[in-house]
Amino acid sequence: MTAPRPADPPSEDLSRLAALHGVATSYSPSPDRSVAASATAVTLTLAALGVDASTPGAVRAALAAREGELGERLLPPTVVGWSGSPPAALAALPGGTRLRIDTEQGESRASADGLPPGVHRLTATTPDGRTATAHLIVAPPRLPAPAGRSYGLLVQLYSLLSRRSWGMGDLGDLAELAGWAGRSLGAGFVQVNPLHAAVPGAPTDPSPYRPSSRRFPDPVHLRVEDVPEAAYVEDPERLRALLERSGRLREAVLHQGALIDRDAVWELKREALELLGEVPLGPGRRAAYCDFLAGQGQALEDHATWCALAEVHGSDWHRWPTGLRDPRSAETAQARNGLMDRVDFWSRLAWLTDTQLTAAQRAGREAGMPVGIVHDLAVGVHPGGADAWAQQEYFAAGMSVGAPPDAFNARGQDWGLPPWRPDRLAASGYAPFRELLRALFRYAGALRIDHVMGLFRLWWVPQGHPPTEGTYVRYDAEAMLAVLVLEASRAGALVIGEDLGTVEPGVREALRERGVLGTSVLWFERDWDGDGRPLPPDGWRADCLATATTHDLPSTAARLTGEHVELRDSLGLLTRPLEEERAEAAADAGEWLSLLSRLGLLHGTGGGGDPSSEEAEIQAVHRFLLRTPARMVGVWLPDGVGDRRPQNLPGTWDQYPNWRLPIADAQGRPVTLEDLAASPRLHALMGVLRGDGHEAGEHEVGEGGP
């Protein structure tokens, strides 16, 4: 068989045009290798940015237009300044240029010196009469470092069922967990999965990383009984019947081996919330709701309108009647008026969810947590969902975010998420990004940003093409970071970037400079530039959240025993012979255990009241994390009870119950929140983190921490 002919690389003119629009014409899967992007990928990507490059003539015309535009431009659409330093873009203005800056605070200034943080309006007028306007983002130079060290718990909220849950963990459970962990365990934070609104419709995609909206949370997480109106429903018997049915859902998961059924939970909660919606709000509650509506403005109206229209026309707006595909059309306004009761229902659910999220954060802080709840920002949204409909001018039509081929995935990845257009973001002063962050920081003590490298560049895949035929598109990282630092500093919140995997040179350094913490996972921390062996504690970075595992990786027990290899083999996911995979996994675990032993961190081997060998090894792993200088140390909550199963197994769809498993013990028996609070094994592990017995070493948690 003849090998397929490589795609034609871009011409010189096309390469120049692409560079002027931030579109890459090659990428490096490894430091010593460069791969050219195809001319097709580059052409289609430029088209998604509104640039015609379909013929050589079109390329020449677009190139001349872009070069002329940049040559005449006085200011970019968004200018960035860091407090204490004048914006670099102002230095390029002609001498004698007059400035007028209308600040966010309502002042007018003639100089950029000493501007307060905020998003201001900049007008520049040259001596020859040319005028330009721009958004001026001024941010603190960096986020402050966490005050002391803290340790905390990492959990997928749906998996944390209590004896009050309706078949999956909810915000009442989160508040209980935060209050208990802060008071009884000395924990400084609880990190959860994205709680963004999902795309409705059965079956709902259970992944929290492909939401309908990142701006608004999902009401499936509501604790119905905690809504004040629940006490005043006109038909309490009907609500009681729903509670009984929810109890059967919970019991099926906890005692009958059933998977978490998000759709069944939502069916019951929705019926209950419809009942609650019939209860008039008291004057104080009504005033609070009106304040929320006013504060969220157009974004909430759009979100609630999409939800109401989806009830009638289905959850993919591309299939709606033509007039309704435009959120600003007369047809949409007319439909909204006709569905005003449903728009109000969905608006009210957004408010109720926001209040319970705020209550969970308050519970953590009142329990002594210096951080509280760490929320997770997914990298994108579903193409048919609410955000993609309401903000469609900011998304690149016909494009999807993914990852290029690399040593681990020769076919690349397509995540099915439309990317933001960098040109439209800049033209708006990054308004959608600012509003998104501001909404999340309302109830977050810290924000984890999934695939934080996306602030710098994203791999765009043209629709209908494999991910191998994509290319990178660059974003203005300085502007994205300025917005992030500005909004986080306003909220007094930390930011954690998920920077695992292939990271472009300079990205981690840029994040660290602005006070964004990284993510370090034990099994990946090796001396890759040297002998490849496990990195000793003093070789780790300080500006990070250090953990043993994540939701996408095997539990620590499975990693230590090699059970994760057996699981992948049973599902046909191995790309090499089973014995080869087993040997590599055993060698990997063996190297780490050897290092833990040499450092004197293995304290028990079973018998005589000591923990079992496996439990002792898990404790030793966390003693090791405390030896590192990491500012935050996280414990995957299922590790506290010896859970074997990953919550998500990348590379699977229906072969494995991703995002649908409750936390379980070493025997696979589901464990409730109440069981966790009483678990001697979890308490012993958290005792390691508290430094009980002075075993945390020179970087003992508690030194200036919680």
N, C-alpha and C positions, 0 to 999 in steps of 0.2 A: 504494500500500500504506500502511495506517495504521501509524504508529510504535507499538511496544508501550507499554502504559501503565506508568509507573514504579511500582515496588513501594511499598506503603504504608509510610511511615516509622513508627517506634515511637511509641506514645502517651507522654504525659508520665509516667504511672506506670511504664510499661515502661522508659522511659529512666532514671528514678531507680533502679529495681531493677537495671538493667544496670550503672549506674555503681557501685553498691555491691558488685558482683561483678567489677569490672574489665573489663566488656564494653563496647566502644565502640559508640556509635550513629551515628558518622560518621567519616570519614577525609579527609585532605587529600592528593590526588595531586600537588598543587603548592602553594606557599605562599599563592597567591591564590584557591584553590578548595577548597570543602568538598563532600563527597558524603555523603548520608545512607545509612546501612545500612538494609536492609529489615527490617521487623518480623519477617518469617519467619526471617531470618538470626539476629537477636538472640534470638528465642524458642528456636530450635534450639540455639544456643550455650549459653544458660542451661540448657536441658534436659541438655546434656552435662556441665554442672557440678552436676547434681542439683537444679535449681531448676525447678519447674513454673510456666510463664508462658503456658500454652496458652489461657487465657480471661481476660477482665478480672477476674473474681473471683479466679482463681488468682494473678494478678499482685498484686492488693491484699493477699491473704493472705501471699504470699511477701515482699512489701515490708514488711508489718508485722512479720513474723517476723525478717527481716534487721535492720531498724532496732532491734527489741527486743534482739536478740542483741548487736549492736554497742554499744548503750547500756549493757548490763549487763556487758560484757566488761571485765575488769581488764587483761588482757594479750592481745596477739595470740599465735597459736600459736608463732611464732618471733620472737624479739627479736634485734636486731643491735646489736653494740657494736664500736667500733673502738678498738684499744689506745690508752690515754691519754685517751679520751673516754667519759664514762658513756653508756650506752644511752639514747637519747631517750625510749623508751617508758616508762622508769621515772619520768620527771618527771611523768607524768600520773596516777601512783598517788596515792591519798589520803594525806594527811599521817599519819605514824605507822605506815605500812605496814612490816611486818617482812619482810626478805628472807632466803632461804636459797639459797645457790648451791652445788650439788654439781658440782665441776669434773671435767673429763675426766681430770685427773691424780689424782683420788681424794680431793681435799680438800673440806672443807665451809667455806663462808664466809658472813658476814652482810652483806657489802657487795660492790658491783660494782667498787669501785676496785681498780686494779692487777691485774685478772684476767689470767691468761696466755692466749695465743691457744688456741682450741679450741672444741668444742661442748659446752656445759655444760647442766645442768638447773637452771632457775630456779623457785623457789616464792615467791609473794608472799601474805602474810596481812594483811588490813586490820584496823584496830582493832575493827570490828564483826563480825569472825569470818569474812568471806568469804575464800576461798582460790583462787588460780589458779596453774597451772603452765605453763611454756613452755620451749622450747629457746632457749638463749642462745648465739648464735654470736659469738665475739670474734675479730677478724682484725686483722693489722697494717694501719695506715692506707693503705699502698700498697706495691706491689711495687717493689723497688729497680730503678733504671735499669740497662740493660746496662753492664757494665764496659768502657768504650771502644767504639769502632765495630767492627763485624765485617761481612764479606761472606761469601756462601755460595751454594750451588747449590739450585735447585728442580727436582725431578724426580718423574715418576710412576713408582713403583718397577717396576711390571709391564713398562714400556717399556724398562728398562735391562737388556738381556741381556748376559751375559758368555759366554765359551766353556765355562762350566760350568753355565749355567742349564738348567732343564728346560723350555724353551719360553717362559718369561717371567722377568722379574727376580725375585730372591728376597732373603732376608735375608743370605745370604752375600755377594751382590753389594752390598747396602747397606753391610755392614761394610767391604768392600774399597773402595768409593767413599769412605766417610768417612775411612778410613785414608790413602788416597792424596790426597784433597783437602786434608786437614789438613796432611799433611807436605809435599806437593809444591807445593800451590797457596796455602798459607796461609789456606785457607778456615776460617771460624769455625762453619759449620753446614751441614747438608744438610736441606732440607725435602722431605717426601714426602707423597703422597696418603694419605687414610685407609686404614689397614690392618685395619679392622674385619672381623669375620666376616660373610661373605656368606650369603645364603639359598641353601641347596643345591638341586640339581635342574637338569637340562639342558633348555634352555640357561639357565645362570646369568646373572642381570642383571650385566653387566660394570661397571656404575657403582659406584664405591666410596662413593658418597654415599647409597645406599639399602640399608644393611646389615641383617643379621639381628640383630646385636648390636654395640653400640658399646663394651660393657664388655670383650669378649674379642676377641683378634685372630684372623685367618684362617690356618689351618695351610697353606693353599696357598702361603704365602710361605716355608715352611720350606726350608732347604737340607738335603736328606735326608742327604747324605754327612757333614754336620757333626754329626749326632746320634751320640753315642758308641756306641750300641748297633748302629750300622750295621756296625761291624767284627766283630760276633759273631753275625750271622744264621745260622740253621742251613742255609739254602739260598742260599749266595752266588751260585750260577749264576742263580737266579731274579732276584736283585737286579741282577746284571750285565745280564741281558736287559732289565730295566726301564730301566737306564741307557742302553742302546743305543737303545731306543725313544724315550727322552727326547731323545737326541742327534738323532734324525731330526726330532722336533718343532722343536728349536732351529734345525736347518739349514733347515727349511722356512720359518721366519720370516726368518732372516738372509739366505738365498740364493735362495729360490724364490718370494718375494712373498706368502707366506701371512700371514694375520693371526694375532695372538696368540690362542690358543684356550685360555682358562682351564679349560674343562671337560675338555679332553683332558689338560692338565697335571695337574689334580686327580685324574683317573682313575688316572694312573700313580703319582702321589705317594701316593695313598690306599693303593694296593696295596702300595707299598714300606713305608709306615708301619704297615700291618697286619703285615708281616714283622718290622719292628723291635719291634712291640708284643709279639711272642712271646718276645723276649729278656728274661730276668729282669734287673731293675736291680741293680747292685751296692749294697752297704750305704750308701755315701755318696750315691749317686744316689737310692736309695730314701728316705733321710732328707730329702734336698732336695725330693723330690716330695711327701712327707708334709707338710713345712712349707708348701709351696705350697697343698696342699689345705686345710690348716687356716687359712691366711691368707685364702684366697678364700671359704671357707665356703659359705653357702647360695647365693650368686650363682653360683658355679662348678657346684654340684650342679644348680641349675636349668638352667643353660646346657647342661651335658652331658646332662641328662635330655631337654631339648627336642631336641637333636641325635639322641639314640638313638630317641626317639619319631618324629621326622621320617623316619628310615630305614624305619620300619614303616608310618606313616600318611600320609606326604607332608609337604611343607614349609609348609602353611598350617594352623595349629592350629585355625582356625575350622571346619575340615572334619573334625576328629578326632572320635572317639566322645565323647559329651557329657561323661562323667566325666573324660576326659583334658584337657578344655579348662581345667580348674582346676588350677593347679600344686600346690595344697594339698589336693586331694581324696584320699580313700582309694584310689580307682581309680588315680590317678597314682602314689601310693606303691607300690601293688602292681605296677604296670607297671615302675616303676623297679627294684624288686627282681628282677623277671624279666629285666631287661635290664642287670644290673649290670656284665657284662663290656663292654657297649657304652658305658655311662656312664663306666667307667674308661678306655676307649680315648679318648673325646673329652676327658676331663679331662686325660689324659696329653698329648694334642696341644696343649691350651691351655698346659700347663706347658712343653713343648718350644718352642713359639712364643714364649712369654714369655722363656725363657732366651736365644733367639737375638736377640730384640729388645734385651734387656739387653746382649748381647755387641756388637751394632752400636753402641749408645750408648757403651759402654766403648771400642770401637775409635776412635771419633771423639775422645773426650776424651783418650785416650792419644796421639793424633796431634796434640795441641795445640789442639783446638777448644775455645773457651770455652763454646760452647753445645752442640754435638753435633747430635743428630737432632731436628728440629722435626716433631712429629707433628700430624696434622690431625684435628679432631673434627667429624664430620658433624653436620648440624643435627637429624637424627632417624633413626628406624629403620623398617624395613619392617613394615607392620601384621600380617603373618602370621608374623613371625620370633620368635626366642628372647626378646628383651627385651620385646616386646609381650605375649608369653605370660606370662613370669615376673613382670612388673611391671604387669600389666593394670590393677590398681587405681589406678595413677598416670597412666594414659593416658585421654584423653577419647574415649569410644566414639562412633563415628559421625562423627568429625571428622578433617580432614586439614589439614596445614600448607601454605601457599602464599603468594601475593603478590597484592595488589589490582591492578586495572587501572592503568596509568600511560602516560606518553607513548611508551614503547617497546613495550608489550604491552597493547593495548586490551581483551583478553579475560581478563587476569589469569593467574595460574599456580596449578596444583594439583600439589604435589610428592608426594602420596600417602603422607605420613608422619604418623602420629598424634601430636598434641601432648600434652605433659605437662599435667596439671591443676594449676594454680597453688595451688588450695586444698589438695590432697592433698600437694603438695610441702611447703607451709608446715607442715601438721599433723605431718609426719614429721621436721621439722628439716632438710629438704632432703637426706635420707639417700640417695636414688638418685643425685642429682647429686654429692654428696660422694664416694660410692663409685666412681662413674664416673671422676671426676677423679683420685682416688687411684690407681686402676688404671692410667690412662694415664701419670701422672707417674712410675710405676715405671721407665719406660725412656725418658722424654722429657726433653731439655734445655730444650725449649720446646714450647708447644702453640698451634697455630693453631686458632681457633674459627670455623668456617664460619658466616656470617650471624650475627655476634655481636650484632646488634640483637635477636635472639631472646631474649636475657637480659632485655629490657625489654618486648617485646610480640611476638606472632605473629599472623599472619592465619589465622584458622580458617575452613575451608570445610566446610559440612555435606555429608555423604555424599549423592550423587545430585543435587547442585546445582552449577552452574558457579561458578568462582572469583570471578566478579563478585558473587555473592550470599553473600559471606563477611563477616567483621568482625574487627577486632582484639580480642585478649584480652591484658590486661596482666598481667605477672608482677611480683613484688616484686624490682625490679632491685637494690636495696640488699642484700637477702639473697643473691641470686644472685651478685653481685659479691663479697660477703663470703666466701662459700664458695669462689669461684674464687681470691681473693687468699690465703685461708687455706691451701688445698691447694697452690697454686703455691709459696708461701713455704716451706712445709714441705719441698717437694722441691727448693728452690733453683732453680726453673725460671722462664723467661720466659713471657709470654702475649702472643699476637698476635691481634687481633681482625680478622676480614675484614669491614670496614665500607664496602664499595663499594656504589654505587647510592643509592637513596633512603634517607636516614637521618633519623630523627626529630630535631628540634632538641633539643640538650642531651645526646644520647647520646654523641657523641665527647668532649664535655667531661667527662662522668661517667667514661668509660673512662680518659681521660688522668689524671684526678685519682687513680685507683687504680693507676696504673702499667701499664695495659694498652696495648700498642702498637697502632697502627692499620695499615692497608694502603694504600699509595699506589702507583698504577700510572700510569706516565708519560703515557699517552695520555688519561687522564681528568683530569690535573692542569692545569686551565685557570682563568683568572680569571673564574669564572662570575658574580661580582657586579660585574664591570667590563666590559672590552671582549671577554671571552671568548677571549682569545689565550692561548697556552701560558704557564704560570706559570713565571717565572724561578726559578733554584735557591734564591735566598734567600727566596722566598715559600712554600717547602715547609715542612711541619711536621717537627720533629725526632723526635717519638715515633712512629716508624713503621718498617715494613719497606717499602723502596722497590724496585720492580721495573719492568721494561719491559713485562712481560706476565704472563699466568697460564695455567693449564691450560684455561680456558674462552674464551681470546682467541686471535687469530691470533699466530703467531710474529712476531718482530720483522722478519725478512726479508720475510715475506708482507705485513706492515703497510706497510713502506717501499715495496714495489713495487706494492701494490694487488692482489696476487694473491688476498687473502681475499675481495675483491668478486667476482672471477671464480668462485671456488669456490662462494660462496653463490648466484650466478646459475645455475651449472650444476645446482644442486640445487633450483632454483625457490623460493628462500627470500627473494628480494628483494621488498620492498613498493613500490618505486619503480622507474622506468625505469633500465636498466643504466647509460646514460651519465650520468644524474644521480648515481647511487651512485659511479661511477668518479670523477667530477669532485669530489665531496665528499671521497672518500678521498685523492685526489691533493692537494687543498688542505690537508687535515689534515696529511698527511705533509710537505708543502712548508713549512708554517708551522713545524713542529718542526725540519726540516733548516735552515731559515733561521736559527732561533735558535741551533742548534748551531754554525752557521758564524760567526755574529756573536760567539759566545763563544770562538771559536778552538779548537773541539773536534774539527773534522774534519781529521785529520792525514794521511790518505793517500787518493789517488784512483786507484791502480793504476799499474803500471809501475815500473821501477827498484827492485824489491824491496818496494814499498809494497803494502799489502793492496788487494784489489779495492775498487771504489767501495762495493758493498754491505757488505762486511766492514768497511770504514772507517766507514761510517755506523752499523753496529751497535756498533762500539767507541766511537764518539762518543756514542751514546745512553747508554752505561754511564759514560763520563767525566762526562756531565751528571749522572747519578745520584750520582756522588761529589761533585759540587759542592753538592748539597743537604745539609742538616744531618741527614738521616735516620740513625738509630742503626744500622740494619741495611740492607744492600743485597744484593738477591738476583738471581742470574742464572738464567734459565730454561735448563737444561742443553742442550736442543735448539738454542737460539740459538748455542751455542758451536760448532756444526758447520753452521749455516745451514739447519736443518730448515725446511721450508715449511709443514708440515701442523699444524693444531691437534690436540691430543689429544682434545678434545671440542668439538663444534659444537652449541651450544644451539639448540633448535628442531628437531633431527633425532632420529630413532630408528633406523630401519633404512636410511635413505638414506646414512648416513655411518658408517664403522667407529669410532664413539666408544669410547675406552678400550681399543682393541685394536691400536694402532700402535706398532711399535718406534721408538726414536730413529733418525733417518736424516739423511744429509747433504743438501746443496743439490740433489743429483740424485735424491734419494729412495732412496738405497741405505742399508739398515740399518747402523748403527754399533754395534759392541760396546763394552763397558766397556774392554776392552784397547785398542781403536782410539781411544776418547776419551782415554785416558791418554797416547797417543802423538800426539795431534792438534796440529799446529803452530797451527792456527786457534784451538782452544780455549785453548791455552797463551798465545797472544797476547792473547786477550780477558781472560783472568785476570791477565795482566801489567798490563793497564789497571787492574784492581781493586787490584792490589798497589801501584799507583803507580809502576811501573817508569818511569824517566826523569822522576820528579817531575812527573807530569802530573795528579795527583789534585787539585791546587789546595789551597785553604786548608783543606778538610775531608778531607785525604788520609787514606785508610784506613791503619791501622797506628799512628796516633796514639793510644796507650793501648789498642790493639786486639790482635788475635792476632799 
